[in-house]
């Protein structure tokens, strides 16, 4: 489901006005240290797996759910990689949104990665040193912050 029902309900009330939404994402690595990226249907760019938290949902449970829903794989969460505020995004329909994103480092456990929903058109592993050219800027930042953070989460002090 691309847009949760509670967001659609909010949109009926506030129209295209900016929304501030808690979100999660993950830099998912396999045993060859390749990163899993999805080709986004809405923007046509490669991105880490991400999604909106449901009301009351814990971030760790939310990203595991999002990864399963979007790619069909199971992961093990390693740690929080970074915590960021995204720039404001305006979608083609005029909706404005800004996310508080908690990005996790995750390790692939099982499953055959594939575009398991209508948010993505393709899912593929990429060597970190050979990422696609049409990649979202926020994805590059999340990968850099998460992989250089070693044992600590990156956040703006």
ABEGO torsion letter per residue (X at the ends): XABBAAAAAAAAAAEABBBBBBBBBBBBBBAAGBBBBBBBAAAGBBBBBBBBBBBGBBAAAAAAAAAAAAAGBBBBBABBABBBBBBBBBBAAGBBBBBBBBBBBBBBABEBBBBABAABABBBBBBAABBBABBBAAAAAAAAAAAAAEABBBBBX
